[in-house]
Amino acid sequence: MANITLGSAFFLNPAISAFTCSFSVPRAAINKMSQHLVNAFLPMTADSVLNGILVVANPPEGWRAGTEDGAMTAGPHPMHARAERLAAQALAFDRIGKAYDEAFPHKEGQLAAGEWLTERLQPGARVLDVGCGTGVPTARQLADAGCDVTGIDISEGMLDLARREVPGATFLRLDVADVPDVGPSRGGFDAIVAFFSLLMLPRAEIPSTLRRLYDLLDPGAYFLLSMVEADLDDVPIRFLDCPMRVTGYPGAELRALVGEAGFEVLDLRHLSYAPADPEMPPEVQLFIYSRRPAKRRRRR
């Protein structure tokens, strides 16, 4: 008998996460089994590699990661669309990389919002940049102003770029839902910015995400949000030649949604924007300037 170990696989059927699978088989069967495993786990394309981790879109029916040590066990598994979507988005932005900044080189709305924010923050203010991308221009602008910046993103490729562009900030591979709770010993953030990151979520998840961001802020702290104005909910598109799913709101609806999460909306600004890439259509960008009230408001 011999042991076979399969490691570091990630299933786009996301009930199966990263795992190591070990089992014993007769040595004479190893070569024959290896071919069966290839047939079972493929076909796979170049898109099936995510940060060095195999991404298997169609795992064998009825298999899931079931034991504490990660061994695979047979049985039914639930579908977790959110985890599948995050894995696909991370892969897409790993591929896009610097092409994002090349397609959107002039970020006047973000720069204006960042300047507005830095005028209201003290040096050393703790700022969370949600969906920081390459770190340009927002994380860089905030760090240059003396803020203690933490950027989070689900794309390791984007984070690698951000660490080079803004060495004075901290960058973590995290989804917004996984940001650790802040406690009374350290306090919350003095500001949170989320520029064009929440549009990657379906509408069903955005209210809870806004409430999560509200809870991460100190009372009186600021929250800046931007999205593209459109009446869309989790619609598939091609973005810089990569598949994406995006969400948008009309301006009045987005403003109301932010208010319902408990924020005091200070301003809503519209900006007409034409990407540098001629294949990208012009868009209207929405920028919401808001804050968590000094006294807690009742959420609706």
C-alpha positions as CSV (number, residue, x, y, z in Angstrom):
1,M,0.0,0.0,0.0
2,A,1.1,3.6,-0.6
3,N,-0.2,7.0,0.4
4,I,-1.3,9.6,-2.1
5,T,-1.7,13.2,-1.2
6,L,-3.5,15.8,-3.3
7,G,-2.9,19.4,-2.0
8,S,-3.8,23.0,-2.5
9,A,-6.9,22.6,-4.6
10,F,-9.7,25.1,-4.6
11,F,-13.0,24.2,-6.0
12,L,-15.1,26.8,-7.7
13,N,-17.9,24.7,-6.3
14,P,-17.0,26.5,-3.1
15,A,-18.3,24.1,-0.5
16,I,-14.8,22.6,-1.0
17,S,-12.1,25.0,0.1
18,A,-8.4,24.6,0.1
19,F,-7.6,21.1,1.3
20,T,-5.1,18.3,1.5
21,C,-6.5,14.9,0.6
22,S,-4.7,11.7,1.7
23,F,-5.7,8.1,1.1
24,S,-4.1,4.7,0.6
25,V,-4.1,2.5,-2.5
26,P,-2.2,-0.6,-3.8
27,R,1.1,0.5,-5.4
28,A,0.1,-1.3,-8.6
29,A,-2.9,0.9,-9.0
30,I,-1.1,4.2,-8.6
31,N,-0.4,4.8,-12.3
32,K,-3.9,3.8,-13.4
33,M,-5.4,5.9,-10.6
34,S,-3.4,8.9,-11.6
35,Q,-5.0,8.9,-15.0
36,H,-8.5,8.5,-13.5
37,L,-7.8,11.5,-11.2
38,V,-6.8,13.6,-14.2
39,N,-9.9,12.6,-16.0
40,A,-12.0,13.3,-13.0
41,F,-10.7,16.7,-12.2
42,L,-10.2,18.0,-15.7
43,P,-10.9,19.6,-18.2
44,M,-9.2,22.6,-16.8
45,T,-7.9,25.7,-18.6
46,A,-5.2,28.2,-17.8
47,D,-7.9,30.2,-16.0
48,S,-8.0,27.4,-13.5
49,V,-4.9,28.5,-11.7
50,L,-5.5,31.1,-9.0
51,N,-2.4,32.4,-7.3
52,G,-0.7,29.1,-7.7
53,I,-3.8,27.2,-6.5
54,L,-5.7,25.0,-8.9
55,V,-9.3,26.1,-9.5
56,V,-11.5,23.2,-10.4
57,A,-14.8,24.3,-11.8
58,N,-16.4,20.9,-11.9
59,P,-15.4,18.6,-9.0
60,P,-16.7,15.0,-9.0
61,E,-20.4,14.9,-8.1
62,G,-21.0,14.3,-4.4
63,W,-17.5,15.2,-3.1
64,R,-16.8,17.7,-0.4
65,A,-14.2,18.6,2.2
66,G,-15.6,17.0,5.2
67,T,-13.2,16.2,8.0
68,E,-11.1,18.5,10.3
69,D,-7.9,17.4,8.7
70,G,-9.2,18.3,5.2
71,A,-9.7,14.8,3.9
72,M,-12.3,14.5,1.2
73,T,-15.5,12.6,2.0
74,A,-18.4,11.6,-0.1
75,G,-21.8,13.2,0.3
76,P,-24.0,16.1,-0.8
77,H,-22.7,19.7,-0.5
78,P,-24.5,23.1,-0.5
79,M,-23.7,25.6,-3.2
80,H,-22.1,28.8,-1.9
81,A,-22.4,31.3,-4.7
82,R,-20.6,34.0,-2.8
83,A,-17.4,32.1,-2.4
84,E,-17.5,31.1,-6.0
85,R,-18.0,34.7,-7.1
86,L,-15.1,35.9,-4.9
87,A,-12.8,33.3,-6.4
88,A,-13.7,34.3,-9.9
89,Q,-13.3,38.0,-9.1
90,A,-9.9,37.5,-7.6
91,L,-8.8,35.6,-10.6
92,A,-10.1,38.3,-12.9
93,F,-8.3,41.1,-11.1
94,D,-5.1,39.1,-10.9
95,R,-5.2,39.0,-14.7
96,I,-6.2,42.7,-15.1
97,G,-3.4,44.1,-12.8
98,K,-2.0,47.4,-14.0
99,A,-4.4,47.4,-17.0
100,Y,-7.0,48.8,-14.6
101,D,-5.0,52.0,-14.0
102,E,-4.2,52.3,-17.7
103,A,-7.9,52.1,-18.6
104,F,-8.9,54.6,-15.8
105,P,-5.8,56.9,-15.5
106,H,-7.7,60.0,-14.5
107,K,-9.5,59.5,-11.2
108,E,-10.7,63.0,-10.5
109,G,-13.6,61.9,-8.4
110,Q,-11.4,59.8,-6.1
111,L,-8.8,62.4,-5.8
112,A,-11.3,65.1,-4.9
113,A,-12.9,62.8,-2.3
114,G,-9.5,61.9,-0.8
115,E,-8.6,65.6,-0.6
116,W,-11.9,66.3,1.1
117,L,-11.2,63.5,3.6
118,T,-7.6,64.4,4.4
119,E,-8.7,68.0,5.2
120,R,-10.8,66.5,8.0
121,L,-8.4,64.0,9.5
122,Q,-5.5,64.3,11.9
123,P,-2.1,62.9,11.1
124,G,-2.0,59.3,12.1
125,A,-5.7,58.8,11.5
126,R,-6.6,55.1,10.8
127,V,-8.2,54.7,7.4
128,L,-9.5,51.5,5.8
129,D,-9.4,51.3,2.0
130,V,-11.9,48.6,0.9
131,G,-11.0,47.2,-2.4
132,C,-7.8,49.1,-2.6
133,G,-6.7,47.6,-5.9
134,T,-3.2,48.9,-7.0
135,G,-3.2,51.5,-4.2
136,V,-3.3,54.3,-6.7
137,P,-4.4,56.9,-6.2
138,T,-6.3,56.6,-2.9
139,A,-4.0,54.6,-0.6
140,R,-1.1,56.7,-1.8
141,Q,-2.9,60.0,-1.3
142,L,-4.0,59.1,2.2
143,A,-0.6,57.7,3.2
144,D,1.2,60.8,1.8
145,A,-1.1,62.9,4.0
146,G,0.1,61.1,7.1
147,C,-2.7,58.6,7.6
148,D,-2.3,55.1,8.9
149,V,-3.7,53.3,5.9
150,T,-4.8,49.6,5.7
151,G,-5.9,48.5,2.3
152,I,-7.8,45.2,1.7
153,D,-8.5,43.4,-1.5
154,I,-9.3,39.8,-2.6
155,S,-6.7,39.9,-5.5
156,E,-3.2,39.1,-4.5
157,G,-2.0,40.4,-7.8
158,M,-3.5,43.8,-7.1
159,L,-2.0,43.7,-3.6
160,D,1.5,43.0,-4.9
161,L,1.2,46.2,-7.0
162,A,-0.2,48.2,-4.1
163,R,2.7,47.2,-1.8
164,R,5.2,48.4,-4.4
165,E,3.3,51.6,-5.1
166,V,2.6,52.6,-1.5
167,P,5.2,51.0,0.8
168,G,4.1,53.2,3.7
169,A,0.6,51.5,3.9
170,T,-0.4,48.0,5.1
171,F,-2.1,45.7,2.5
172,L,-4.0,42.6,3.4
173,R,-5.8,39.9,1.3
174,L,-9.2,40.1,2.9
175,D,-12.8,40.3,1.9
176,V,-14.7,43.1,3.7
177,A,-16.8,40.5,5.6
178,D,-13.6,39.1,7.1
179,V,-12.1,42.3,8.6
180,P,-11.5,41.6,12.3
181,D,-13.8,43.3,14.7
182,V,-12.4,46.4,16.4
183,G,-12.5,46.5,20.1
184,P,-12.4,49.2,22.8
185,S,-8.7,48.7,23.4
186,R,-7.8,50.0,19.9
187,G,-10.9,51.7,18.7
188,G,-12.4,51.8,15.3
189,F,-11.3,53.4,12.1
190,D,-11.3,57.2,11.7
191,A,-12.5,56.8,8.1
192,I,-13.3,54.1,5.5
193,V,-13.3,54.5,1.8
194,A,-14.8,52.1,-0.7
195,F,-14.3,53.3,-4.2
196,F,-15.9,51.1,-6.8
197,S,-15.5,48.0,-4.8
198,L,-19.1,47.3,-3.5
199,L,-20.4,47.3,-7.0
200,M,-18.9,43.8,-7.2
201,L,-21.5,42.6,-4.7
202,P,-25.2,41.6,-5.5
203,R,-27.7,44.0,-4.0
204,A,-28.8,41.4,-1.5
205,E,-25.3,41.7,0.2
206,I,-24.8,45.4,0.1
207,P,-27.0,46.5,3.0
208,S,-25.3,44.1,5.4
209,T,-21.9,45.2,4.1
210,L,-22.8,48.8,4.7
211,R,-23.8,48.0,8.3
212,R,-20.5,46.1,8.7
213,L,-18.6,49.1,7.6
214,Y,-20.6,51.3,9.9
215,D,-19.7,49.1,12.9
216,L,-16.0,49.4,12.0
217,L,-16.0,53.2,12.3
218,D,-15.6,55.3,15.4
219,P,-18.5,57.5,16.2
220,G,-18.2,60.7,14.1
221,A,-15.9,59.0,11.6
222,Y,-16.2,59.4,7.8
223,F,-17.3,57.0,5.1
224,L,-16.8,57.7,1.4
225,L,-18.4,55.4,-1.2
226,S,-18.4,55.4,-5.0
227,M,-20.3,53.4,-7.5
228,V,-21.4,53.7,-11.1
229,E,-24.9,55.0,-11.6
230,A,-26.9,52.2,-13.2
231,D,-30.0,50.2,-12.3
232,L,-28.3,46.8,-12.2
233,D,-28.2,43.8,-9.9
234,D,-25.4,41.3,-10.2
235,V,-25.4,41.5,-14.0
236,P,-22.6,39.6,-16.0
237,I,-20.4,41.9,-18.1
238,R,-17.0,41.8,-19.8
239,F,-14.6,44.2,-18.0
240,L,-11.1,44.6,-19.6
241,D,-11.7,41.3,-21.3
242,C,-12.5,39.5,-18.1
243,P,-15.9,38.2,-17.0
244,M,-17.4,40.1,-14.1
245,R,-20.7,40.6,-12.3
246,V,-21.6,44.1,-11.3
247,T,-24.3,46.0,-9.5
248,G,-25.4,49.6,-9.6
249,Y,-28.0,52.0,-8.3
250,P,-29.6,55.3,-9.3
251,G,-28.2,58.1,-7.2
252,A,-31.2,58.6,-5.0
253,E,-31.5,54.9,-4.2
254,L,-27.9,54.6,-3.3
255,R,-28.1,57.7,-1.0
256,A,-31.2,56.2,0.7
257,L,-29.5,52.8,1.1
258,V,-26.5,54.4,2.8
259,G,-28.8,56.4,5.1
260,E,-30.7,53.2,6.0
261,A,-27.4,51.6,7.2
262,G,-27.2,54.4,9.8
263,F,-24.9,56.9,8.1
264,E,-25.5,60.6,8.0
265,V,-25.2,61.4,4.3
266,L,-23.4,64.8,3.8
267,D,-23.3,65.0,0.1
268,L,-23.9,63.0,-3.2
269,R,-21.8,64.1,-6.2
270,H,-22.2,63.0,-9.8
271,L,-19.2,62.8,-12.1
272,S,-19.3,62.1,-15.9
273,Y,-16.3,59.9,-16.7
274,A,-14.9,58.6,-20.0
275,P,-12.3,55.8,-19.6
276,A,-9.1,56.0,-21.6
277,D,-9.9,52.6,-23.2
278,P,-12.0,53.4,-26.2
279,E,-13.8,50.1,-25.9
280,M,-15.1,51.1,-22.4
281,P,-18.3,53.1,-22.5
282,P,-18.6,56.5,-20.6
283,E,-20.2,56.3,-17.2
284,V,-21.7,58.5,-14.5
285,Q,-19.9,58.0,-11.2
286,L,-21.6,58.5,-7.8
287,F,-19.6,59.7,-4.8
288,I,-21.3,59.6,-1.4
289,Y,-19.7,61.6,1.4
290,S,-21.1,60.5,4.8
291,R,-20.2,59.8,8.4
292,R,-21.2,57.7,11.3
293,P,-23.0,60.1,13.6
294,A,-21.4,60.9,17.0
295,K,-24.6,59.5,18.6
296,R,-25.9,56.2,17.3
297,R,-28.8,56.5,15.0
298,R,-31.6,53.9,14.7
299,R,-31.2,51.9,11.5
300,R,-34.1,51.1,9.3
